[in-house]
Amino acid sequence: MPTPTYDAIVVGSGITGGWAAKELTEKGLNTLILEAGRPITPEKDYVEHVPVWELKYRNWDVRPERAKTQFVQRECYYACDEYSNKFFVSDVDNPYTSDPGKHFSWIRGRQVGGKSLTWGRQSYRWSDLDFEANLKDGIAVDWPIRYADIAPWYDYVEEFAGISGQAEGLPQLPDGKFLPPMEMTCAEQDVRDAIAKHFDDRIMTIGRSAVLTRVHKGRAACHYCGVCHRGCITGSYFSSQSSTLPAALKTGKLTIRPYSVVHSLIFDHATRKISALSLSK
């Protein structure tokens, strides 16, 4: 069999790698994804509706158990629990060192889809208050771009990913290409109305989230089961598994190779390009 050739190689299949694969394949490039972790089968790996009493530790005393193998990963808010700790690496098998005196918690997910399976899904645009902050405060260096430069790209991504939210016309929180907002609860509506009544300069709005409130790009709307970090078989929240990788595979130009750890890149100084990848054995 001849060795296959590719126009592009993408390292990693998380949010960035998945999007790169989608863009490259849709533009006609034969693309290979090298993913360090295992493949994911949603029907087997997602346990979104498994009741807590069916878990070995009832999702209660698993944190001391994981302290032996996931002492860094368990710092990831609530997501690294008994349901979903399999989406986070073992800190024993994947150790790392940081600069002395500078603690750094490297949260990693080694599987097809990476940390796109467990991210918080809150999605906000930067405004010029963010892009101009360094310049105004005299800290570091000024951003070379402003909101107007990146706004079309926000539009492009949001139209594909599906972001639900409420347009408010706030300069510090630019509006996007929103799907209908999620409904606030009765209590939330009362708080919102009370804030509007007593404060002229404050507003309470629904979170802007990469969770679908209606059918979008062939994906079903969220049914609000409330356990997104366990996986979403309906694909209602944005992840590589539910969105970009299926789009790339649909072109027939994507190959995904799991269990492929990239050790290093080989740089060709003559062409100023990467000429090869070195894989760990």
Buried (B, 14 or more C-beta within 10 A) or exposed (E): EEEEEBEBBBBBBBBBBBBBBBBBBBEEBBBBBBBBBEBBEBEEBBBBEEEEEEBEBEBEEBBEBBEEBBEBBBEBEEBBBBBBBBBBBBBEEBEEEEEEEEEEEEBBBBBBBBBBBBBEBEBBBBBBEBBBBEEEEEEEEEBEEBBEEBBEEBEEBBEBBBBBBBBEEEEEBBBBBBBEBBEBEEEEEEEBEEEEEEEEEEBBBBBBBBBBBEEBBEBBBBEEEEBBBBBBBBBBBBBBBBBBBBBBBEBEBBBBBBEBBBEEEEEEEEEEEEEEBEEEE
